[in-house]
Amino acid sequence: QVQLVESGGGLVEPGGSLRLSCAASRNIFMFNAMGWFRQAPGNQRELVATITSGGSTNYADSAKGRFTISRDNAKNTVYLQMNSLKPEDTAVYYCAASSVGDPRRATSYNYWGQGTQVTVSS
């Protein structure tokens, strides 16, 4: 069993930045990919960004140019740096780990964190 704990969410004004962290209870190098997803009220959970064990990254169109996913295998931690935040980025952000499968698909992720709230508002 793997536990994922997100942190770093909060309230930020439009145009501001936040860095989310996801600490894993086991070595993240063993996973095929790590990802960040988000879910806003009334919406389905959607992919934000993923990073494979080899370091390849993938971003949702809404995140490209503003968000950066990274990983520190020594700390078993994955990060999501979010810049130029917009009100439409408001959501609960989830960290997830995938053992196998297409990292762009939520169904490939078998471990999920509890989520951290990000609110972008003036």
N, C-alpha and C positions, 0 to 999 in steps of 0.2 A: 504494500500500500504506500502511496506517495501523498504527502500533504503539500499543498501549495498555498502560500499566504501572501496576499497582495497588500501593498501599502502605498501611501503617497497621494491618495485622492484628496479632494477638498473642493473648496469654493474659490474660483479665480475669475477675474474680469476678462471680458473679450480681449484678445490679443496677448493674453498672458501665457505662462508656461507652467507645466507640471511634469514631474518625473515619477512614473509609477515603478514600483519594484515588486518582484515576485520571487519569494524565497522558497526553495524546494527542500523537502526533508531528505532527498536522496540526490545522488549525482545526476545532474541534468544531461551530462554527456551521453548517458545511456538511452536517451530519448531521440527518436527520429527528428522531432521538431518541437519547439515551444511556440506558443502563440498568445496573442492578446485579442480578445473579442469584447464586444460591448452590446448592451441592451438598454434601449431607452423605453420609457413607459409606452405600452401599446404597440411596441415594435418587436420584431423577431431579433434574436441574437445574431450579430453580424461580425464577420472577420474584420479586424483592424490591421494586424501585422503578424507575420510569422518569421521564424528564423530556424533553419535546419541545424543539425549537428555539425554540418560542414561550414556553416556561417552564411548560407544563402538566405536572402531576405525576400519577403513579398509583402506588398502593401495594398490595402484597399485604395481605390481612386481618391476617396475622401481624405486619406491620410498621407498620400504622396506629397513630398516636399515640405511637410509640416511635422510629421512624426518619424521617430527613429527607434527601431528595436535593436537591442544588443544583448549580449549574454556574457556572463563571467563564470566560466565553468569552475574555477577555483572556489568561488563563493556560492555556487549552486543557485545563482540568481539571474533573472532576466529582467531587463529594464524596458520601459517605453518612455522615451523623451517626447513630450508633446509641446509644440510651440505654436504660436499664432492661433490659439484656441478660439473656437467660435461657439455661440450658444447651441448650435446643433450637435456639438460634441458632447453635450450633457447626456450622461448615461452611467450605468454601472459597468465597470470594466472588469473583465475576468481574465485571469491567466489560465492557460491550459497546457497539458503535455500530451504529446502524441507518440505512441510506440511504433505505429506502422500506418501506412496509408498516405494519401494525398494531404499534405499539410494545409492546403487551402480549404479543406472541407472540415466543418465542425465535427462531423461524425468520425473523423480520424483521431479525435482527441479523447483519451480515456480517463484523464485526470483533470479536475477543475478546482479552482480556488473558490472562495466564497464571494469574491468581488469587492471592489472599492468604488465608492460613489465619486464621480467627477461632475461638478456643476459649474457651468460657465455662464455668468450673469453679472450685470452691472448693478 
